[in-house]
Amino acid sequence: MRHNRDAFDRWRIVPRVLHGVGRRELRTEILGTAMPAPVLVAPIGAAGLVRADSDVQIARGAAASGTPYVFSSQGCHPMEDTARAMGATPFWYQLYWSSDEQLVDSMIRRAELSGAAALVVTVDTTVLGWRPQDLDLGSLPFARGEGIAQYTSDPRFLALTADRSRRPRPAGERDEITPGAVATLLAMSRRYPGRLLENLRSPMPRAAVQTFLDLYSNPWLSWDQLATVKSRTTLPVLIKGVLHPDDARRAVELGLDGVIVSNHGGRQVDNAIAALDALVAVREAVGPDVVVLFDSGIRTGADLFVALALGADACLLGRPHVYGLALAGADGVRQVIDNLVAELDLIMGLTGVVSVADIGSDQLHRAREAL
Ligand SMILES: Cc1cc2nc3c(=O)[nH]c(=O)nc-3n(C[C@H](O)[C@H](O)[C@H](O)COP(=O)(O)O)c2cc1C
């Protein structure tokens, strides 16, 4: 996460004067999705930790500014509900490729039926990274039923959960009743669809968490398996979490529609290369025509400008929109987006750029201390 910020700090923007640019064009289209600026809202799982109604509030905030939102596989609301909150504003669906292939197909089908305009397969989290702060706190929101709403609303997942709930407990397995265990059971039951009292009596909430933990990650995921995705959906497909130019090339060879350069906000591999440092090589590798999106470290409109100048077609806004959500719900999300886009617009004016396509490395200077 720190490297992401350091990478931005090594670039300076070079203002240009007297270009007579009274009006700038920020509208962008990516794979058929129109957006008022080259910005999308990134998928962030378990945002319910921050505020109730999280994904729905994010959707409302994004829609208020017409900004596409990439729904997370680890969302706190079923995609169908979040889709409704988007109104006419387009959205994409981010998929974590489960180890159950039928669940993968079911999620893709639901995304298509809900109206998603693209599928983003996140490939950098086939196992969770080593996260000392979470480990110190013993924090895994999914284990308390937070961030598994896409699963508990899925027919295939519910069938697997029901199977599991009917299976006899392994011999010798006993529950120890501790305050922590009671709190966890309560949390699972509260978040499981339906009424709390019935959920407390039902084996399903707990079986759902166990089923989820069994199949949500897929460390065996490979290029060969990913190659099947284009025949399983009519949507454009991007992969998220690319940092090496060879991986970007491979994605293009497979016929995928785009790559998202991202180090997951520094949450996966400690000391990983900054996403911004990877961006230039990825753009060079795939050429000018392939869709390359970017996230990890964007905090201001100036950051958006730098990432676009280094080859991104558009950027995803991660943590900042969640800060907006925490402070002011949907309106906070909208304000964060609007503020970043307003700054980008002004910087374009002050660097003599009329359209997003004109933003290029000519407007950048590599800081001397970084050489
Ligand atoms: C709390 C948290 C949860 C996230 N959950 C997901 C997720 O469910 N799916 C996904 O593809 N990326 C997820 N990401 C990564 C973001 O989509 C994005 O890549 C990252 O936030 C960018 O870094 P930044 O927020 O520091 O700019 C998550 C990031 C955070 C901080």
The ligand as an ORCA input file, in Angstrom:
! r2SCAN-3c Opt
* xyz 0 1
  C     -11.465     -3.852      2.403
  C     -11.188     -4.215      0.974
  C     -11.941     -5.226      0.386
  C     -11.724     -5.565     -0.954
  N     -12.505     -6.530     -1.526
  C     -12.321     -6.836     -2.831
  C     -13.172     -7.773     -3.470
  O     -14.096     -8.299     -2.874
  N     -12.927     -8.076     -4.769
  C     -11.897     -7.496     -5.468
  O     -11.715     -7.795     -6.649
  N     -11.105     -6.582     -4.898
  C     -11.302     -6.224     -3.605
  N     -10.511     -5.273     -3.036
  C      -9.507     -4.579     -3.855
  C     -10.108     -3.335     -4.528
  O     -10.994     -3.703     -5.558
  C      -8.995     -2.476     -5.158
  O      -8.182     -3.262     -5.981
  C      -8.125     -1.805     -4.086
  O      -8.944     -1.296     -3.046
  C      -7.297     -0.681     -4.682
  O      -6.434     -0.127     -3.739
  P      -6.744      1.268     -2.996
  O      -8.081      1.139     -2.361
  O      -5.648      1.399     -1.976
  O      -6.704      2.351     -4.048
  C     -10.718     -4.897     -1.701
  C      -9.986     -3.880     -1.097
  C     -10.219     -3.524      0.215
  C      -9.437     -2.369      0.809
*
